[in-house]
Amino acid sequence: MDKIENEAKYLTYKGHIVFGKQSMPYFDRMPKEYSENEACFVFVNRGEVSVRAPEEYFDLNEKSGVLAKCLNYYFETKQKNRAAEEDIEVIAVLLYPGILEQLFDFELSSSVHSINYDIKQVVINELLENFKRSISLLIDNPELADEKIIEAKLKEFVLLMTKSQDIPDQYEFLSNLFSPVNISFKSVINQNLYTNLSLDELARLCHMSASSFKRKFNAVYNESPQKYISRMKIEKAAHLLKAKNLRVADIAYDVGFESVSTFNRNFLNTYGKSPSEYRLS
């Protein structure tokens, strides 16, 4: 099989990328990169991915998409997909407050919103599916996408999202989309405790630098993040070892260790026994 390469195509409007299509091989973990104060919607055109957000985790395929404010999160793929040596393709709609304020003659800073979400999974209905196809067509044929067409498509997307999510009106939707992100530090830690996220990746989910994250963690938990997270993983592993039908290797990965050898070493340091010896005892 030929090696799958990254391929990206974009449509721009007033100097900003507003629609994009990207094909790539399956990967382990990829951060969502932002520019300015953009929000976005991502369709999966082919393949499967998962979204690891600060306080949520969910799977995406051709029947679902993700709507997100300007917050940090990751796309991930599962081992079975990476082993298949296939590819994934996504189509993105990028939304900027300045552009939308002009298109809708609406001042976001003066709006009041009654709904609140930072990121959410959205079911792709027939209207959204048709919209995705139309955007894909324009991206593949950029000569068709003049400013008027792009403006119409941006307005259409806002209207479709308003209707599909049962939001009272388009201004309510836009108001929420660019309202401040509200992240609970403890909630982020609890949600992502038993993962293989590095400290830098965990800090990014908390919208912090690594140094700020470590200081905050010590202040909240009275323990360094390395010690606390390792201890919690080992304690959960010890509980899971009581179930005789679970393989040690599976337990190691379930609690967030990247290798069985690292898991065994940490477990031995904590309990003075290997996982297998602990199970027998």
Residue pairs with C-beta under 8 A, 6 or more apart in sequence:
1 85
3 25
4 23
4 24
4 25
4 85
4 86
4 87
5 25
6 22
6 23
6 24
6 25
7 22
7 23
7 24
8 20
8 21
8 22
8 23
9 20
9 21
9 22
9 139
9 140
9 142
10 17
10 19
10 20
10 21
10 139
11 17
11 18
11 19
11 20
11 138
11 139
11 142
11 145
11 150
12 18
13 99
13 147
13 150
13 151
13 154
14 99
16 36
16 94
16 96
16 99
17 94
18 93
18 94
18 95
18 96
18 99
18 150
18 154
19 91
19 92
19 93
19 94
19 135
19 138
19 139
19 145
19 150
19 153
20 91
20 92
20 94
20 139
21 45
21 89
21 90
21 91
21 92
21 136
21 139
21 140
22 89
22 90
22 92
23 46
23 87
23 88
23 89
24 87
24 88
24 89
25 85
25 86
25 87
25 88
26 47
26 77
26 81
26 82
26 84
26 85
26 86
26 87
26 88
27 75
27 77
27 82
28 76
28 77
28 82
29 52
29 74
29 75
29 76
29 201
30 74
30 75
30 76
31 72
31 73
31 74
31 201
31 204
32 40
32 68
32 72
32 73
32 74
32 75
34 40
34 70
34 72
36 70
36 96
37 70
37 96
37 97
37 178
38 70
38 94
38 95
38 96
39 67
39 68
39 69
39 70
39 94
39 95
39 177
39 178
40 67
40 68
40 92
40 93
40 94
40 95
41 65
41 66
41 67
41 68
41 92
41 93
41 95
41 122
41 157
41 161
42 60
42 65
42 66
42 68
42 90
42 91
42 92
42 93
43 65
43 90
43 91
43 92
43 124
43 128
43 132
44 60
44 61
44 62
44 64
44 65
44 88
44 89
44 90
45 62
45 89
45 90
45 91
45 132
45 136
46 62
46 87
46 88
46 89
47 61
47 77
47 81
47 86
47 87
47 88
47 89
48 59
48 60
48 61
48 77
48 78
48 81
48 88
49 59
49 60
49 75
49 76
49 77
49 88
49 90
50 57
50 58
50 59
50 60
50 75
50 76
50 77
50 78
51 57
51 58
51 59
51 60
51 66
51 73
51 74
51 75
51 76
51 119
51 121
52 73
52 74
52 75
52 76
52 192
52 195
52 197
52 205
53 68
53 71
53 73
53 118
53 119
53 205
54 71
54 72
54 73
54 118
54 183
54 187
54 188
54 191
54 192
54 205
54 206
54 207
55 118
55 183
55 184
55 187
55 188
55 191
56 119
56 191
57 191
58 64
58 66
58 121
60 66
60 121
62 124
63 123
63 124
64 121
64 122
64 123
64 124
65 121
65 122
65 124
65 128
66 119
66 120
66 121
66 122
67 117
67 119
67 120
67 122
67 161
67 177
68 118
68 119
68 120
69 118
69 119
69 177
69 178
69 179
69 181
70 178
70 181
71 118
71 119
71 181
71 183
71 207
72 204
72 205
72 207
73 119
73 205
74 201
74 205
77 88
81 88
91 132
91 135
91 136
91 139
93 135
93 154
93 157
95 154
95 157
95 177
97 108
97 178
99 154
100 106
100 108
100 154
100 158
100 174
101 107
101 108
103 151
103 154
103 155
104 155
104 158
104 170
104 171
104 174
106 171
106 174
108 174
108 175
108 178
111 171
111 174
111 175
112 175
113 172
113 175
113 176
113 179
114 172
115 167
115 172
115 176
116 176
116 179
116 182
117 176
118 181
118 182
118 183
122 128
122 161
122 164
122 165
123 164
124 132
125 164
127 160
127 163
127 164
128 160
128 164
131 153
131 156
131 157
131 160
134 153
135 153
137 144
138 144
138 145
138 149
138 150
138 153
139 145
158 170
158 173
158 174
159 170
161 167
161 173
162 169
162 170
162 172
162 173
165 173
167 173
167 176
181 207
183 206
183 207
185 206
185 216
185 220
186 220
188 202
188 205
188 206
189 202
189 217
192 202
192 205
193 229
193 232
193 233
193 256
194 232
194 233
194 236
194 254
194 255
194 256
195 256
196 256
196 257
196 258
197 205
197 256
199 210
199 213
199 214
199 225
199 226
200 210
202 213
202 225
203 209
203 210
203 212
203 213
203 214
206 213
206 216
208 216
213 225
214 224
214 225
217 223
217 224
217 225
217 228
218 224
218 225
221 228
223 231
230 266
231 270
233 255
233 256
233 257
233 266
234 255
234 266
234 267
234 270
234 271
236 255
237 251
237 252
237 255
237 263
237 267
237 275
238 267
238 271
238 278
240 246
240 251
240 254
240 255
241 248
241 251
241 275
241 278
241 279
242 279
244 279
248 260
248 263
248 275
248 276
248 279
249 260
251 263
251 275
252 259
252 260
252 262
252 263
252 264
252 275
255 263
257 263
257 266
263 275
264 274
264 275
267 273
267 274
267 275
267 278
268 274
271 278
273 281
